[in-house]
Amino acid sequence: MKVAALRRVSWEDGPDSAVRLWNQARETGEDLFYQVNRHVRRHPWKAVAVALGAGLMLGALVSLNSRR
């Protein structure tokens, strides 16, 4: 009897729980975007250097994979 009631409650809470989780993920993403944007505006050359380094590393990995 308790298991059936618990199953019904969790089934009914599913959509609300999914909406809460989606809203939390969206807010976290927006906060992360704001922080990265602020950091890039304060340190533009550092951001360019990081992007260049990441691009070089990714290019090297792709180049190594294509040689095999």
All heavy atoms as TSV, in Angstrom:
chain	resi	resn	atom	element	x	y	z
A	1	MET	N	N	0.820	-1.195	0.000
A	1	MET	CA	C	0.000	0.000	0.000
A	1	MET	C	C	0.869	1.266	0.000
A	1	MET	O	O	0.630	2.167	-0.779
A	1	MET	CB	C	-0.920	-0.031	1.223
A	1	MET	CG	C	-1.900	1.097	1.225
A	1	MET	SD	S	-3.227	0.855	0.075
A	1	MET	CE	C	-4.596	0.736	1.143
A	2	LYS	N	N	1.891	1.311	0.849
A	2	LYS	CA	C	2.748	2.484	0.907
A	2	LYS	C	C	3.571	2.631	-0.378
A	2	LYS	O	O	3.816	3.736	-0.828
A	2	LYS	CB	C	3.681	2.403	2.105
A	2	LYS	CG	C	3.000	2.592	3.425
A	2	LYS	CD	C	4.000	2.546	4.547
A	2	LYS	CE	C	3.317	2.735	5.880
A	2	LYS	NZ	N	4.287	2.691	6.984
A	3	VAL	N	N	3.994	1.514	-0.943
A	3	VAL	CA	C	4.795	1.564	-2.159
A	3	VAL	C	C	3.995	2.150	-3.312
A	3	VAL	O	O	4.486	2.983	-4.077
A	3	VAL	CB	C	5.321	0.156	-2.519
A	3	VAL	CG1	C	6.008	0.178	-3.865
A	3	VAL	CG2	C	6.245	-0.359	-1.433
A	4	ALA	N	N	2.722	1.749	-3.420
A	4	ALA	CA	C	1.873	2.279	-4.491
A	4	ALA	C	C	1.666	3.780	-4.316
A	4	ALA	O	O	1.703	4.537	-5.283
A	4	ALA	CB	C	0.533	1.550	-4.506
A	5	ALA	N	N	1.456	4.231	-3.095
A	5	ALA	CA	C	1.272	5.665	-2.840
A	5	ALA	C	C	2.550	6.428	-3.145
A	5	ALA	O	O	2.511	7.509	-3.735
A	5	ALA	CB	C	0.854	5.888	-1.391
A	6	LEU	N	N	3.686	5.852	-2.765
A	6	LEU	CA	C	4.966	6.503	-3.036
A	6	LEU	C	C	5.225	6.575	-4.534
A	6	LEU	O	O	5.692	7.587	-5.049
A	6	LEU	CB	C	6.098	5.741	-2.344
A	6	LEU	CG	C	7.483	6.330	-2.456
A	6	LEU	CD1	C	7.520	7.728	-1.853
A	6	LEU	CD2	C	8.488	5.422	-1.765
A	7	ARG	N	N	4.901	5.525	-5.263
A	7	ARG	CA	C	5.088	5.500	-6.707
A	7	ARG	C	C	4.212	6.557	-7.372
A	7	ARG	O	O	4.629	7.246	-8.281
A	7	ARG	CB	C	4.744	4.114	-7.245
A	7	ARG	CG	C	5.307	3.867	-8.589
A	7	ARG	CD	C	5.108	2.461	-9.067
A	7	ARG	NE	N	4.722	1.555	-8.018
A	7	ARG	CZ	C	4.065	0.422	-8.211
A	7	ARG	NH1	N	3.700	0.081	-9.412
A	7	ARG	NH2	N	3.747	-0.369	-7.204
A	8	ARG	N	N	2.981	6.710	-6.905
A	8	ARG	CA	C	2.067	7.694	-7.470
A	8	ARG	C	C	2.588	9.107	-7.211
A	8	ARG	O	O	2.563	9.952	-8.095
A	8	ARG	CB	C	0.667	7.502	-6.878
A	8	ARG	CG	C	-0.366	8.426	-7.473
A	8	ARG	CD	C	-1.791	8.116	-7.001
A	8	ARG	NE	N	-1.896	7.855	-5.596
A	8	ARG	CZ	C	-2.229	6.656	-5.052
A	8	ARG	NH1	N	-2.475	5.627	-5.823
A	8	ARG	NH2	N	-2.310	6.495	-3.748
A	9	VAL	N	N	3.090	9.367	-6.019
A	9	VAL	CA	C	3.614	10.694	-5.690
A	9	VAL	C	C	4.829	11.000	-6.546
A	9	VAL	O	O	4.951	12.081	-7.110
A	9	VAL	CB	C	3.968	10.785	-4.187
A	9	VAL	CG1	C	4.757	12.046	-3.898
A	9	VAL	CG2	C	2.702	10.757	-3.354
A	10	SER	N	N	5.748	10.046	-6.685
A	10	SER	CA	C	6.944	10.321	-7.464
A	10	SER	C	C	6.611	10.496	-8.945
A	10	SER	O	O	7.232	11.282	-9.637
A	10	SER	CB	C	7.973	9.205	-7.282
A	10	SER	OG	O	7.490	8.001	-7.833
A	11	TRP	N	N	5.613	9.762	-9.461
A	11	TRP	CA	C	5.199	9.904	-10.855
A	11	TRP	C	C	4.587	11.275	-11.094
A	11	TRP	O	O	4.846	11.924	-12.094
A	11	TRP	CB	C	4.214	8.796	-11.225
A	11	TRP	CG	C	3.748	8.889	-12.637
A	11	TRP	CD1	C	2.561	9.374	-13.071
A	11	TRP	CD2	C	4.459	8.511	-13.815
A	11	TRP	NE1	N	2.480	9.316	-14.438
A	11	TRP	CE2	C	3.641	8.783	-14.918
A	11	TRP	CE3	C	5.718	7.965	-14.036
A	11	TRP	CZ2	C	4.046	8.534	-16.222
A	11	TRP	CZ3	C	6.113	7.714	-15.334
A	11	TRP	CH2	C	5.275	7.993	-16.404
A	12	GLU	N	N	3.788	11.738	-10.124
A	12	GLU	CA	C	3.142	13.041	-10.270
A	12	GLU	C	C	4.148	14.182	-10.110
A	12	GLU	O	O	3.983	15.245	-10.704
A	12	GLU	CB	C	2.022	13.180	-9.239
A	12	GLU	CG	C	0.840	12.266	-9.521
A	12	GLU	CD	C	-0.156	12.222	-8.380
A	12	GLU	OE1	O	0.106	12.844	-7.332
A	12	GLU	OE2	O	-1.183	11.546	-8.546
A	13	ASP	N	N	5.184	13.988	-9.332
A	13	ASP	CA	C	6.186	15.032	-9.123
A	13	ASP	C	C	7.215	15.092	-10.252
A	13	ASP	O	O	8.005	16.024	-10.307
A	13	ASP	CB	C	6.929	14.806	-7.801
A	13	ASP	CG	C	6.057	15.105	-6.604
A	13	ASP	OD1	O	5.014	15.756	-6.781
A	13	ASP	OD2	O	6.416	14.679	-5.486
A	14	GLY	N	N	7.210	14.114	-11.122
A	14	GLY	CA	C	8.206	14.047	-12.187
A	14	GLY	C	C	8.285	15.297	-13.035
A	14	GLY	O	O	9.362	15.881	-13.184
A	15	PRO	N	N	7.179	15.751	-13.627
A	15	PRO	CA	C	7.245	16.963	-14.461
A	15	PRO	C	C	7.701	18.202	-13.681
A	15	PRO	O	O	8.506	18.987	-14.184
A	15	PRO	CB	C	5.815	17.136	-14.968
A	15	PRO	CG	C	5.231	15.768	-14.914
A	15	PRO	CD	C	5.868	15.106	-13.726
A	16	ASP	N	N	7.208	18.361	-12.447
A	16	ASP	CA	C	7.633	19.512	-11.641
A	16	ASP	C	C	9.120	19.431	-11.327
A	16	ASP	O	O	9.840	20.423	-11.381
A	16	ASP	CB	C	6.842	19.577	-10.334
A	16	ASP	CG	C	5.379	19.888	-10.553
A	16	ASP	OD1	O	5.059	20.507	-11.593
A	16	ASP	OD2	O	4.558	19.507	-9.700
A	17	SER	N	N	9.572	18.241	-11.018
A	17	SER	CA	C	10.981	18.036	-10.722
A	17	SER	C	C	11.836	18.328	-11.949
A	17	SER	O	O	12.903	18.935	-11.848
A	17	SER	CB	C	11.172	16.604	-10.244
A	17	SER	OG	O	12.471	16.187	-10.333
A	18	ALA	N	N	11.382	17.897	-13.121
A	18	ALA	CA	C	12.131	18.151	-14.352
A	18	ALA	C	C	12.196	19.646	-14.653
A	18	ALA	O	O	13.238	20.150	-15.072
A	18	ALA	CB	C	11.494	17.397	-15.517
A	19	VAL	N	N	11.117	20.351	-14.430
A	19	VAL	CA	C	11.091	21.803	-14.670
A	19	VAL	C	C	12.038	22.502	-13.705
A	19	VAL	O	O	12.792	23.397	-14.101
A	19	VAL	CB	C	9.653	22.352	-14.543
A	19	VAL	CG1	C	9.642	23.862	-14.491
A	19	VAL	CG2	C	8.807	21.848	-15.693
A	20	ARG	N	N	12.028	22.087	-12.435
A	20	ARG	CA	C	12.944	22.695	-11.459
A	20	ARG	C	C	14.394	22.442	-11.845
A	20	ARG	O	O	15.231	23.337	-11.772
A	20	ARG	CB	C	12.675	22.142	-10.058
A	20	ARG	CG	C	11.534	22.808	-9.337
A	20	ARG	CD	C	11.537	22.478	-7.851
A	20	ARG	NE	N	11.597	21.044	-7.579
A	20	ARG	CZ	C	10.548	20.245	-7.498
A	20	ARG	NH1	N	9.337	20.738	-7.657
A	20	ARG	NH2	N	10.694	18.963	-7.241
A	21	LEU	N	N	14.684	21.221	-12.265
A	21	LEU	CA	C	16.045	20.878	-12.664
A	21	LEU	C	C	16.467	21.683	-13.889
A	21	LEU	O	O	17.591	22.187	-13.962
A	21	LEU	CB	C	16.144	19.383	-12.953
A	21	LEU	CG	C	17.521	18.851	-13.312
A	21	LEU	CD1	C	18.488	19.074	-12.165
A	21	LEU	CD2	C	17.427	17.376	-13.650
A	22	TRP	N	N	15.567	21.825	-14.868
A	22	TRP	CA	C	15.866	22.609	-16.071
A	22	TRP	C	C	16.130	24.073	-15.707
A	22	TRP	O	O	17.085	24.678	-16.203
A	22	TRP	CB	C	14.718	22.500	-17.068
A	22	TRP	CG	C	14.932	23.367	-18.264
A	22	TRP	CD1	C	14.348	24.568	-18.526
A	22	TRP	CD2	C	15.837	23.127	-19.339
A	22	TRP	NE1	N	14.822	25.080	-19.708
A	22	TRP	CE2	C	15.743	24.211	-20.228
A	22	TRP	CE3	C	16.715	22.096	-19.632
A	22	TRP	CZ2	C	16.495	24.291	-21.389
A	22	TRP	CZ3	C	17.454	22.182	-20.800
A	22	TRP	CH2	C	17.343	23.266	-21.658
A	23	ASN	N	N	15.294	24.644	-14.836
A	23	ASN	CA	C	15.478	26.045	-14.433
A	23	ASN	C	C	16.801	26.235	-13.699
A	23	ASN	O	O	17.501	27.228	-13.910
A	23	ASN	CB	C	14.312	26.515	-13.567
A	23	ASN	CG	C	13.050	26.707	-14.370
A	23	ASN	OD1	O	13.095	26.905	-15.581
A	23	ASN	ND2	N	11.915	26.621	-13.710
A	24	GLN	N	N	17.154	25.286	-12.850
A	24	GLN	CA	C	18.410	25.372	-12.120
A	24	GLN	C	C	19.594	25.286	-13.084
A	24	GLN	O	O	20.556	26.037	-12.966
A	24	GLN	CB	C	18.493	24.259	-11.085
A	24	GLN	CG	C	19.740	24.304	-10.239
A	24	GLN	CD	C	19.782	23.162	-9.236
A	24	GLN	OE1	O	18.932	22.289	-9.232
A	24	GLN	NE2	N	20.785	23.183	-8.387
A	25	ALA	N	N	19.522	24.391	-14.059
A	25	ALA	CA	C	20.597	24.261	-15.049
A	25	ALA	C	C	20.720	25.526	-15.881
A	25	ALA	O	O	21.835	25.986	-16.175
A	25	ALA	CB	C	20.338	23.050	-15.934
A	26	ARG	N	N	19.586	26.109	-16.264
A	26	ARG	CA	C	19.608	27.340	-17.052
A	26	ARG	C	C	20.239	28.482	-16.252
A	26	ARG	O	O	21.070	29.234	-16.766
A	26	ARG	CB	C	18.198	27.717	-17.494
A	26	ARG	CG	C	18.191	28.863	-18.511
A	26	ARG	CD	C	16.808	29.360	-18.826
A	26	ARG	NE	N	16.349	30.127	-17.681
A	26	ARG	CZ	C	15.176	29.970	-17.077
A	26	ARG	NH1	N	14.319	29.083	-17.504
A	26	ARG	NH2	N	14.843	30.697	-16.043
A	27	GLU	N	N	19.861	28.618	-14.977
A	27	GLU	CA	C	20.429	29.671	-14.146
A	27	GLU	C	C	21.928	29.479	-13.951
A	27	GLU	O	O	22.699	30.446	-13.997
A	27	GLU	CB	C	19.729	29.705	-12.792
A	27	GLU	CG	C	18.316	30.225	-12.852
A	27	GLU	CD	C	17.597	30.129	-11.514
A	27	GLU	OE1	O	18.242	29.747	-10.508
A	27	GLU	OE2	O	16.396	30.428	-11.481
A	28	THR	N	N	22.356	28.238	-13.780
A	28	THR	CA	C	23.780	27.960	-13.633
A	28	THR	C	C	24.524	28.315	-14.911
A	28	THR	O	O	25.607	28.909	-14.862
A	28	THR	CB	C	24.000	26.471	-13.279
A	28	THR	OG1	O	23.292	26.178	-12.076
A	28	THR	CG2	C	25.467	26.163	-13.097
A	29	GLY	N	N	23.952	27.978	-16.053
A	29	GLY	CA	C	24.571	28.319	-17.335
A	29	GLY	C	C	24.656	29.821	-17.534
A	29	GLY	O	O	25.672	30.336	-18.018
A	30	GLU	N	N	23.602	30.530	-17.171
A	30	GLU	CA	C	23.616	31.989	-17.304
A	30	GLU	C	C	24.665	32.606	-16.393
A	30	GLU	O	O	25.365	33.545	-16.794
A	30	GLU	CB	C	22.234	32.559	-16.985
A	30	GLU	CG	C	21.196	32.276	-18.054
A	30	GLU	CD	C	19.796	32.700	-17.657
A	30	GLU	OE1	O	19.585	33.095	-16.481
A	30	GLU	OE2	O	18.901	32.624	-18.511
A	31	ASP	N	N	24.793	32.094	-15.165
A	31	ASP	CA	C	25.809	32.599	-14.245
A	31	ASP	C	C	27.214	32.347	-14.788
A	31	ASP	O	O	28.079	33.220	-14.731
A	31	ASP	CB	C	25.678	31.951	-12.868
A	31	ASP	CG	C	24.449	32.421	-12.111
A	31	ASP	OD1	O	23.878	33.463	-12.491
A	31	ASP	OD2	O	24.065	31.738	-11.140
A	32	LEU	N	N	27.431	31.154	-15.322
A	32	LEU	CA	C	28.731	30.823	-15.888
A	32	LEU	C	C	29.046	31.731	-17.070
A	32	LEU	O	O	30.165	32.250	-17.195
A	32	LEU	CB	C	28.771	29.359	-16.312
A	32	LEU	CG	C	30.073	28.874	-16.925
A	32	LEU	CD1	C	31.199	28.957	-15.900
A	32	LEU	CD2	C	29.914	27.452	-17.423
A	33	PHE	N	N	28.065	31.949	-17.945
A	33	PHE	CA	C	28.260	32.833	-19.091
A	33	PHE	C	C	28.615	34.248	-18.631
A	33	PHE	O	O	29.524	34.876	-19.172
A	33	PHE	CB	C	27.007	32.856	-19.959
A	33	PHE	CG	C	27.111	33.784	-21.135
A	33	PHE	CD1	C	27.829	33.422	-22.254
A	33	PHE	CD2	C	26.501	35.033	-21.102
A	33	PHE	CE1	C	27.945	34.279	-23.334
A	33	PHE	CE2	C	26.609	35.896	-22.163
A	33	PHE	CZ	C	27.329	35.520	-23.291
A	34	TYR	N	N	27.918	34.742	-17.610
A	34	TYR	CA	C	28.183	36.087	-17.094
A	34	TYR	C	C	29.611	36.179	-16.542
A	34	TYR	O	O	30.319	37.144	-16.812
A	34	TYR	CB	C	27.166	36.437	-16.007
A	34	TYR	CG	C	27.463	37.731	-15.313
A	34	TYR	CD1	C	27.210	38.947	-15.935
A	34	TYR	CD2	C	28.018	37.751	-14.035
A	34	TYR	CE1	C	27.501	40.149	-15.306
A	34	TYR	CE2	C	28.314	38.936	-13.404
A	34	TYR	CZ	C	28.052	40.133	-14.035
A	34	TYR	OH	O	28.349	41.313	-13.413
A	35	GLN	N	N	30.026	35.171	-15.781
A	35	GLN	CA	C	31.363	35.195	-15.190
A	35	GLN	C	C	32.451	35.126	-16.256
A	35	GLN	O	O	33.456	35.842	-16.180
A	35	GLN	CB	C	31.525	34.046	-14.204
A	35	GLN	CG	C	30.712	34.217	-12.947
A	35	GLN	CD	C	30.781	33.009	-12.048
A	35	GLN	OE1	O	31.509	32.053	-12.310
A	35	GLN	NE2	N	30.013	33.027	-10.969
A	36	VAL	N	N	32.272	34.274	-17.247
A	36	VAL	CA	C	33.262	34.165	-18.324
A	36	VAL	C	C	33.310	35.464	-19.120
A	36	VAL	O	O	34.394	35.967	-19.445
A	36	VAL	CB	C	32.944	32.962	-19.241
A	36	VAL	CG1	C	33.786	32.996	-20.504
A	36	VAL	CG2	C	33.164	31.661	-18.491
A	37	ASN	N	N	32.153	36.020	-19.424
A	37	ASN	CA	C	32.087	37.279	-20.172
A	37	ASN	C	C	32.804	38.396	-19.405
A	37	ASN	O	O	33.582	39.159	-19.980
A	37	ASN	CB	C	30.628	37.641	-20.438
A	37	ASN	CG	C	30.491	38.808	-21.388
A	37	ASN	OD1	O	31.385	39.108	-22.160
A	37	ASN	ND2	N	29.349	39.461	-21.329
A	38	ARG	N	N	32.568	38.470	-18.104
A	38	ARG	CA	C	33.204	39.503	-17.284
A	38	ARG	C	C	34.723	39.310	-17.257
A	38	ARG	O	O	35.483	40.267	-17.377
A	38	ARG	CB	C	32.636	39.462	-15.870
A	38	ARG	CG	C	33.117	40.610	-14.998
A	38	ARG	CD	C	32.517	40.555	-13.648
A	38	ARG	NE	N	32.975	39.306	-13.022
A	38	ARG	CZ	C	32.714	38.928	-11.789
A	38	ARG	NH1	N	31.938	39.679	-11.051
A	38	ARG	NH2	N	33.181	37.825	-11.299
A	39	HIS	N	N	35.163	38.055	-17.120
A	39	HIS	CA	C	36.596	37.775	-17.079
A	39	HIS	C	C	37.260	38.119	-18.415
A	39	HIS	O	O	38.366	38.688	-18.434
A	39	HIS	CB	C	36.834	36.307	-16.739
A	39	HIS	CG	C	38.278	35.970	-16.536
A	39	HIS	ND1	N	38.964	36.330	-15.401
A	39	HIS	CD2	C	39.161	35.338	-17.329
A	39	HIS	CE1	C	40.209	35.926	-15.504
A	39	HIS	NE2	N	40.357	35.313	-16.672
A	40	VAL	N	N	36.617	37.786	-19.517
A	40	VAL	CA	C	37.184	38.082	-20.840
A	40	VAL	C	C	37.271	39.586	-21.050
A	40	VAL	O	O	38.254	40.091	-21.603
A	40	VAL	CB	C	36.355	37.405	-21.951
A	40	VAL	CG1	C	36.725	37.935	-23.319
A	40	VAL	CG2	C	36.543	35.893	-21.899
A	41	ARG	N	N	36.268	40.322	-20.599
A	41	ARG	CA	C	36.308	41.780	-20.757
A	41	ARG	C	C	37.413	42.414	-19.908
A	41	ARG	O	O	38.002	43.418	-20.288
A	41	ARG	CB	C	34.958	42.392	-20.408
A	41	ARG	CG	C	33.914	42.096	-21.457
A	41	ARG	CD	C	32.590	42.762	-21.097
A	41	ARG	NE	N	31.555	42.396	-22.017
A	41	ARG	CZ	C	31.314	43.034	-23.162
A	41	ARG	NH1	N	32.045	44.066	-23.503
A	41	ARG	NH2	N	30.350	42.637	-23.951
A	42	ARG	N	N	37.679	41.820	-18.739
A	42	ARG	CA	C	38.733	42.370	-17.885
A	42	ARG	C	C	40.128	41.974	-18.355
A	42	ARG	O	O	41.081	42.708	-18.119
A	42	ARG	CB	C	38.537	41.879	-16.445
A	42	ARG	CG	C	37.387	42.537	-15.749
A	42	ARG	CD	C	37.301	42.082	-14.333
A	42	ARG	NE	N	36.208	42.746	-13.641
A	42	ARG	CZ	C	35.871	42.496	-12.405
A	42	ARG	NH1	N	36.517	41.589	-11.711
A	42	ARG	NH2	N	34.865	43.139	-11.858
A	43	HIS	N	N	40.258	40.795	-18.956
A	43	HIS	CA	C	41.561	40.271	-19.377
A	43	HIS	C	C	41.488	39.767	-20.816
A	43	HIS	O	O	41.579	38.568	-21.068
A	43	HIS	CB	C	41.989	39.124	-18.459
A	43	HIS	CG	C	41.933	39.452	-17.005
A	43	HIS	ND1	N	42.886	40.227	-16.378
A	43	HIS	CD2	C	41.033	39.122	-16.047
A	43	HIS	CE1	C	42.575	40.352	-15.103
A	43	HIS	NE2	N	41.456	39.697	-14.874
A	44	PRO	N	N	41.335	40.676	-21.773
A	44	PRO	CA	C	41.136	40.222	-23.153
A	44	PRO	C	C	42.335	39.483	-23.738
A	44	PRO	O	O	42.175	38.502	-24.459
A	44	PRO	CB	C	40.843	41.503	-23.924
A	44	PRO	CG	C	41.386	42.596	-23.094
A	44	PRO	CD	C	41.310	42.133	-21.684
A	45	TRP	N	N	43.558	39.922	-23.440
A	45	TRP	CA	C	44.720	39.261	-24.022
A	45	TRP	C	C	44.932	37.874	-23.438
A	45	TRP	O	O	45.373	36.960	-24.132
A	45	TRP	CB	C	45.967	40.117	-23.857
A	45	TRP	CG	C	45.904	41.312	-24.754
A	45	TRP	CD1	C	45.753	42.606	-24.386
A	45	TRP	CD2	C	45.943	41.301	-26.186
A	45	TRP	NE1	N	45.696	43.412	-25.497
A	45	TRP	CE2	C	45.825	42.629	-26.622
A	45	TRP	CE3	C	46.063	40.302	-27.138
A	45	TRP	CZ2	C	45.825	42.983	-27.954
A	45	TRP	CZ3	C	46.072	40.647	-28.480
A	45	TRP	CH2	C	45.953	41.969	-28.866
A	46	LYS	N	N	44.629	37.725	-22.167
A	46	LYS	CA	C	44.725	36.402	-21.550
A	46	LYS	C	C	43.704	35.459	-22.195
A	46	LYS	O	O	44.000	34.294	-22.460
A	46	LYS	CB	C	44.471	36.501	-20.049
A	46	LYS	CG	C	44.689	35.198	-19.313
A	46	LYS	CD	C	44.278	35.305	-17.846
A	46	LYS	CE	C	45.454	35.671	-17.009
A	46	LYS	NZ	N	45.135	35.616	-15.561
A	47	ALA	N	N	42.522	35.963	-22.476
A	47	ALA	CA	C	41.491	35.151	-23.124
A	47	ALA	C	C	41.915	34.742	-24.528
A	47	ALA	O	O	41.700	33.600	-24.952
A	47	ALA	CB	C	40.166	35.914	-23.170
A	48	VAL	N	N	42.553	35.661	-25.248
A	48	VAL	CA	C	43.048	35.343	-26.592
A	48	VAL	C	C	44.124	34.266	-26.505
A	48	VAL	O	O	44.147	33.319	-27.304
A	48	VAL	CB	C	43.578	36.607	-27.295
A	48	VAL	CG1	C	44.342	36.260	-28.550
A	48	VAL	CG2	C	42.432	37.556	-27.605
A	49	ALA	N	N	45.016	34.386	-25.533
A	49	ALA	CA	C	46.092	33.403	-25.376
A	49	ALA	C	C	45.530	32.023	-25.035
A	49	ALA	O	O	45.985	31.007	-25.575
A	49	ALA	CB	C	47.062	33.864	-24.296
A	50	VAL	N	N	44.547	31.970	-24.163
A	50	VAL	CA	C	43.935	30.687	-23.793
A	50	VAL	C	C	43.238	30.078	-25.001
A	50	VAL	O	O	43.360	28.879	-25.262
A	50	VAL	CB	C	42.954	30.870	-22.613
A	50	VAL	CG1	C	42.106	29.636	-22.396
A	50	VAL	CG2	C	43.726	31.214	-21.349
A	51	ALA	N	N	42.510	30.883	-25.748
A	51	ALA	CA	C	41.817	30.382	-26.935
A	51	ALA	C	C	42.818	29.888	-27.980
A	51	ALA	O	O	42.607	28.835	-28.604
A	51	ALA	CB	C	40.928	31.475	-27.530
A	52	LEU	N	N	43.915	30.606	-28.151
A	52	LEU	CA	C	44.952	30.190	-29.098
A	52	LEU	C	C	45.581	28.871	-28.667
A	52	LEU	O	O	45.755	27.960	-29.479
A	52	LEU	CB	C	46.018	31.279	-29.222
A	52	LEU	CG	C	47.179	30.981	-30.165
A	52	LEU	CD1	C	46.671	30.863	-31.599
A	52	LEU	CD2	C	48.238	32.061	-30.054
A	53	GLY	N	N	45.897	28.754	-27.382
A	53	GLY	CA	C	46.481	27.516	-26.869
A	53	GLY	C	C	45.535	26.339	-27.016
A	53	GLY	O	O	45.948	25.243	-27.431
A	54	ALA	N	N	44.259	26.547	-26.707
A	54	ALA	CA	C	43.279	25.474	-26.854
A	54	ALA	C	C	43.123	25.080	-28.317
A	54	ALA	O	O	43.020	23.888	-28.637
A	54	ALA	CB	C	41.937	25.921	-26.275
A	55	GLY	N	N	43.135	26.059	-29.208
A	55	GLY	CA	C	43.021	25.766	-30.635
A	55	GLY	C	C	44.219	24.997	-31.153
A	55	GLY	O	O	44.075	24.055	-31.945
A	56	LEU	N	N	45.413	25.364	-30.692
A	56	LEU	CA	C	46.619	24.642	-31.107
A	56	LEU	C	C	46.605	23.199	-30.601
A	56	LEU	O	O	46.957	22.271	-31.339
A	56	LEU	CB	C	47.872	25.364	-30.610
A	56	LEU	CG	C	48.216	26.659	-31.323
A	56	LEU	CD1	C	49.375	27.370	-30.619
A	56	LEU	CD2	C	48.574	26.388	-32.778
A	57	MET	N	N	46.195	23.014	-29.357
A	57	MET	CA	C	46.132	21.658	-28.805
A	57	MET	C	C	45.098	20.816	-29.540
A	57	MET	O	O	45.349	19.652	-29.876
A	57	MET	CB	C	45.828	21.707	-27.309
A	57	MET	CG	C	46.996	22.172	-26.480
A	57	MET	SD	S	46.645	22.342	-24.726
A	57	MET	CE	C	45.915	20.797	-24.324
A	58	LEU	N	N	43.938	21.384	-29.799
A	58	LEU	CA	C	42.892	20.657	-30.521
A	58	LEU	C	C	43.345	20.331	-31.936
A	58	LEU	O	O	43.133	19.211	-32.423
A	58	LEU	CB	C	41.599	21.481	-30.550
A	58	LEU	CG	C	40.386	20.808	-31.165
A	58	LEU	CD1	C	40.025	19.554	-30.381
A	58	LEU	CD2	C	39.224	21.768	-31.186
A	59	GLY	N	N	44.002	21.282	-32.588
A	59	GLY	CA	C	44.518	21.041	-33.924
A	59	GLY	C	C	45.568	19.941	-33.943
A	59	GLY	O	O	45.595	19.100	-34.850
A	60	ALA	N	N	46.424	19.920	-32.929
A	60	ALA	CA	C	47.445	18.872	-32.855
A	60	ALA	C	C	46.801	17.506	-32.644
A	60	ALA	O	O	47.216	16.517	-33.253
A	60	ALA	CB	C	48.425	19.181	-31.720
A	61	LEU	N	N	45.787	17.445	-31.795
A	61	LEU	CA	C	45.097	16.168	-31.566
A	61	LEU	C	C	44.404	15.669	-32.831
A	61	LEU	O	O	44.469	14.488	-33.160
A	61	LEU	CB	C	44.085	16.305	-30.423
A	61	LEU	CG	C	44.670	16.419	-29.024
A	61	LEU	CD1	C	43.563	16.712	-28.019
A	61	LEU	CD2	C	45.400	15.146	-28.655
A	62	VAL	N	N	43.755	16.565	-33.536
A	62	VAL	CA	C	43.066	16.180	-34.770
A	62	VAL	C	C	44.096	15.738	-35.818
A	62	VAL	O	O	43.882	14.756	-36.533
A	62	VAL	CB	C	42.197	17.346	-35.298
A	62	VAL	CG1	C	41.713	17.081	-36.706
A	62	VAL	CG2	C	41.032	17.591	-34.362
A	63	SER	N	N	45.220	16.446	-35.868
A	63	SER	CA	C	46.254	16.098	-36.825
A	63	SER	C	C	46.843	14.722	-36.521
A	63	SER	O	O	47.083	13.922	-37.427
A	63	SER	CB	C	47.360	17.155	-36.781
A	63	SER	OG	O	48.431	16.783	-37.596
A	64	LEU	N	N	47.058	14.425	-35.259
A	64	LEU	CA	C	47.580	13.108	-34.873
A	64	LEU	C	C	46.585	12.003	-35.206
A	64	LEU	O	O	46.973	10.921	-35.627
A	64	LEU	CB	C	47.923	13.087	-33.385
A	64	LEU	CG	C	49.163	13.850	-32.972
A	64	LEU	CD1	C	49.319	13.823	-31.466
A	64	LEU	CD2	C	50.400	13.283	-33.637
A	65	ASN	N	N	45.315	12.261	-34.993
A	65	ASN	CA	C	44.280	11.266	-35.286
A	65	ASN	C	C	44.162	11.019	-36.773
A	65	ASN	O	O	43.886	9.905	-37.206
A	65	ASN	CB	C	42.936	11.718	-34.729
A	65	ASN	CG	C	42.565	10.972	-33.475
A	65	ASN	OD1	O	43.235	10.036	-33.090
A	65	ASN	ND2	N	41.492	11.406	-32.862
A	66	SER	N	N	44.348	12.052	-37.588
A	66	SER	CA	C	44.174	11.869	-39.035
A	66	SER	C	C	45.363	11.139	-39.657
A	66	SER	O	O	45.240	10.595	-40.748
A	66	SER	CB	C	43.971	13.223	-39.706
A	66	SER	OG	O	45.147	13.990	-39.605
A	67	ARG	N	N	46.477	11.110	-38.991
A	67	ARG	CA	C	47.667	10.420	-39.517
A	67	ARG	C	C	47.597	8.904	-39.355
A	67	ARG	O	O	48.290	8.186	-40.018
A	67	ARG	CB	C	48.927	10.928	-38.821
A	67	ARG	CG	C	49.268	12.340	-39.216
A	67	ARG	CD	C	50.536	12.772	-38.549
A	67	ARG	NE	N	50.775	14.193	-38.822
A	67	ARG	CZ	C	51.719	14.895	-38.248
A	67	ARG	NH1	N	52.516	14.339	-37.380
A	67	ARG	NH2	N	51.867	16.164	-38.547
A	68	ARG	N	N	46.777	8.447	-38.438
A	68	ARG	CA	C	46.692	7.000	-38.163
A	68	ARG	C	C	45.919	6.276	-39.187
A	68	ARG	O	O	45.149	6.484	-39.895
A	68	ARG	CB	C	46.061	6.771	-36.804
A	68	ARG	CG	C	46.972	7.218	-35.708
A	68	ARG	CD	C	46.352	6.922	-34.383
A	68	ARG	NE	N	47.233	7.422	-33.339
A	68	ARG	CZ	C	47.006	7.265	-32.082
A	68	ARG	NH1	N	45.945	6.625	-31.677
A	68	ARG	NH2	N	47.823	7.730	-31.191
